[in-house]
């Protein structure tokens, strides 16, 4: 992932980006789906596992 202005670029072609904080706090933005997901929690695995978790488990619940 690319990084800039305190945001991670998850997918530059789809313009998906995320703010990933300490211990599991995440703001995930997917403009193409008009979707913002905020998670506040303790999440021990690596920082990028949080994005995988959101894309695989949370985002599909809001797909139309």
C-alpha distances in whole Angstrom, upper triangle without the diagonal:
4,7,10,13,13,10,6,6,5,7,9,12,13,12,11,9,10,12,12,15,17,19,17,17,15,15,13,14,15,17,18,20,21,19,18,18,19,19,21,22,22,19,19,17,13,11,9,12,13,11,12,15,15,14,17,20,20,19,21,24,23,23,26
4,7,10,11,8,6,5,7,9,8,12,13,12,11,9,10,12,13,16,18,20,19,18,16,16,14,15,16,17,19,21,21,20,19,19,20,21,22,23,24,21,22,20,16,13,12,15,16,13,16,19,18,17,20,23,22,21,24,26,25,25,28
4,7,7,6,4,6,9,11,11,15,15,13,12,9,10,10,11,13,16,18,17,17,14,14,14,14,16,18,20,22,22,20,19,19,19,19,21,22,22,21,21,20,16,13,12,16,16,14,17,19,18,19,22,24,23,22,25,27,26,26,29
4,5,5,7,8,11,13,12,16,16,13,13,10,11,10,12,14,17,20,19,18,16,15,15,15,17,18,20,22,22,21,19,20,19,21,22,23,24,23,24,22,19,16,16,19,18,17,20,22,21,21,24,26,25,23,27,29,27,28,30
4,6,8,10,14,16,14,18,18,15,14,11,11,10,12,14,16,20,19,17,15,14,15,15,17,18,21,23,21,20,18,19,18,20,21,23,24,23,24,24,21,17,18,21,20,18,22,23,22,22,26,27,25,24,28,29,28,28,31
4,7,10,13,15,15,19,19,15,14,10,9,7,9,10,13,16,15,13,12,12,13,14,17,18,21,22,21,20,17,17,16,17,17,19,20,20,21,20,18,14,15,18,16,16,19,21,19,20,24,25,23,22,26,27,26,27,30
4,6,9,12,12,15,15,12,10,7,6,5,7,10,13,16,15,13,10,9,10,10,13,15,17,19,18,16,14,14,14,15,16,19,19,19,20,19,17,13,13,16,14,13,16,18,16,17,20,22,20,19,22,24,23,24,27
4,6,9,10,13,13,11,9,6,5,6,7,11,14,16,14,13,11,10,9,10,12,14,17,18,18,16,14,14,14,15,17,19,19,17,19,17,14,11,10,13,12,10,13,16,14,15,18,20,18,17,21,23,22,22,25
4,6,6,10,10,7,6,4,7,9,11,14,17,19,17,16,13,12,10,10,11,12,14,16,16,15,14,15,16,17,20,21,22,20,21,19,16,13,11,15,14,11,14,16,15,14,17,20,19,17,20,22,21,21,24
4,6,9,9,8,5,5,7,10,11,15,17,19,16,16,12,12,9,9,9,12,13,14,16,14,13,14,15,16,19,20,21,18,20,18,15,12,9,12,11,8,10,13,12,10,14,16,16,14,16,19,18,18,21
4,6,6,6,5,7,10,13,15,18,21,22,20,19,16,14,11,10,9,11,11,13,15,14,15,16,18,19,22,23,24,22,23,21,18,16,13,15,15,11,12,15,14,12,15,17,17,14,17,20,18,17,20
4,6,5,6,8,11,14,16,20,23,25,22,21,18,16,13,12,11,12,12,15,16,16,16,18,20,22,24,26,27,25,26,24,21,18,16,18,18,14,16,19,17,15,18,21,20,18,20,23,21,20,22
4,6,8,11,14,18,20,23,26,28,25,24,21,19,15,13,11,11,11,14,15,16,17,19,22,24,27,28,30,27,29,26,24,21,18,20,20,16,17,20,18,16,19,22,21,18,19,22,20,19,21
4,6,9,13,16,18,22,25,26,23,22,18,16,13,10,8,8,7,10,12,12,14,16,19,21,24,26,28,26,27,25,23,20,18,19,18,15,16,18,16,13,16,19,18,14,16,19,17,15,17
4,6,10,13,16,20,23,25,22,20,16,14,11,8,7,7,8,11,11,12,13,15,17,20,23,25,26,25,27,25,22,19,17,19,18,14,16,18,16,14,18,20,18,15,18,20,18,17,19
4,7,11,13,17,20,21,18,17,13,11,8,6,5,7,8,10,11,10,10,12,14,16,19,21,23,21,23,21,19,16,14,16,14,11,13,15,12,11,14,16,15,12,15,17,15,15,18
4,7,10,13,17,18,16,14,10,8,6,5,7,9,11,13,13,11,10,11,12,14,17,19,20,19,21,20,17,14,12,15,13,10,13,15,12,12,16,17,15,14,17,19,17,18,20
4,6,10,13,15,12,10,7,5,4,6,9,11,14,14,14,12,9,9,10,11,13,15,17,16,18,17,15,11,10,13,10,8,12,13,11,12,15,16,14,13,17,18,17,18,22
4,6,10,12,10,8,6,5,7,9,12,14,17,18,17,14,11,11,9,10,12,14,15,15,17,16,15,11,11,14,11,10,14,15,13,14,18,18,16,16,20,21,20,21,25
4,7,9,7,6,5,7,8,11,14,17,20,20,19,16,13,12,10,10,10,12,12,11,13,13,11,7,9,11,8,9,12,13,12,14,17,17,16,16,20,21,21,22,26
4,7,6,5,6,9,11,14,18,20,23,23,22,19,16,14,11,10,9,10,10,10,12,13,12,9,11,13,10,12,15,15,14,17,20,19,18,19,23,23,23,25,29
4,6,6,9,12,14,18,21,24,27,26,25,22,19,16,14,12,10,9,9,9,10,12,11,9,12,13,11,14,17,16,16,19,21,21,20,21,25,25,26,28,31
4,6,9,13,15,19,22,25,27,26,26,23,19,16,14,11,9,7,5,6,7,9,10,8,12,12,10,13,15,14,15,18,20,19,18,20,24,24,25,27,31
4,6,10,12,16,18,22,24,23,23,19,16,13,10,7,6,5,5,5,7,9,9,8,10,10,7,10,12,11,11,15,16,15,15,17,20,20,21,23,27
4,7,10,13,17,20,22,21,20,17,13,11,8,5,4,6,7,8,11,13,12,10,12,12,9,11,14,13,12,15,17,16,15,16,20,20,20,22,26
4,6,10,13,16,19,18,17,13,10,8,6,5,7,9,11,10,13,14,13,10,11,11,8,8,12,11,9,12,15,14,13,13,17,17,17,20,23
4,7,10,13,16,15,14,11,7,6,4,7,9,12,14,14,17,17,16,13,13,14,10,10,13,13,10,12,16,15,13,12,16,17,16,18,21
4,7,10,12,12,11,8,6,5,6,8,12,14,16,15,18,17,16,13,12,13,10,8,11,11,8,9,13,13,11,10,13,14,13,15,18
4,6,9,9,8,6,5,7,9,12,15,18,20,19,22,21,19,16,15,16,13,11,14,14,11,11,15,15,12,10,14,15,13,14,17
4,6,6,6,5,6,9,12,14,18,20,23,21,24,23,21,18,16,17,15,12,14,15,11,10,14,15,12,9,12,14,11,11,14
4,5,5,6,8,11,14,17,21,23,26,25,27,26,25,22,20,21,19,15,17,18,15,14,17,18,16,12,15,16,13,13,14
4,6,8,11,13,17,20,23,26,28,27,29,28,26,23,21,22,20,17,18,19,16,14,17,18,16,12,14,15,12,11,12
4,5,9,11,15,18,21,24,26,25,28,27,26,23,21,21,19,16,17,17,14,12,15,15,13,9,11,12,9,8,9
4,7,10,14,17,20,23,26,25,28,28,27,24,22,22,20,17,19,19,15,14,17,17,14,11,13,13,10,10,11
4,7,10,13,17,19,22,22,25,24,23,21,19,19,16,14,16,15,12,12,14,14,11,8,11,11,8,9,11
4,7,10,13,16,19,19,22,22,21,18,17,18,14,13,15,14,11,12,15,14,11,9,13,13,10,12,15
4,7,10,13,16,16,19,19,19,16,15,15,12,11,13,12,8,10,13,12,8,8,12,11,10,13,16
4,7,10,13,14,17,18,18,15,15,15,11,11,14,12,10,13,15,14,11,11,15,14,14,16,19
4,6,9,10,14,15,15,13,14,13,9,11,13,11,9,13,14,13,10,12,15,15,15,18,21
4,7,9,13,15,15,13,15,15,11,13,16,13,12,16,17,16,14,16,19,18,19,22,25
4,6,10,12,14,13,15,13,10,13,15,13,13,17,17,15,14,17,20,19,20,23,27
4,6,10,12,11,14,12,10,14,15,13,14,18,18,17,16,19,22,22,23,26,29
4,6,8,9,11,9,8,11,12,10,12,15,16,15,15,18,20,20,22,24,28
4,7,8,11,9,9,13,14,12,15,18,18,17,18,21,23,23,25,27,31
4,7,8,6,8,11,11,11,14,16,16,16,17,19,21,23,25,26,30
4,6,5,7,10,10,11,14,15,16,17,18,19,22,23,25,26,30
4,6,6,8,10,11,12,14,15,16,17,18,20,22,23,24,28
4,5,5,7,9,10,11,13,14,15,15,18,20,21,22,25
4,5,5,6,9,10,10,12,13,14,16,18,20,21,24
4,5,5,6,9,10,10,11,12,15,16,17,19,23
4,5,5,6,8,10,10,10,13,15,16,16,20
4,5,5,6,8,10,10,12,14,16,16,20
4,6,5,6,7,9,11,12,14,15,19
4,6,5,5,6,9,10,11,13,16
4,6,6,5,7,10,11,11,15
4,6,7,7,9,11,12,15
4,6,6,7,10,11,15
4,6,6,7,10,13
4,5,6,7,11
4,5,5,9
4,6,9
4,6
4
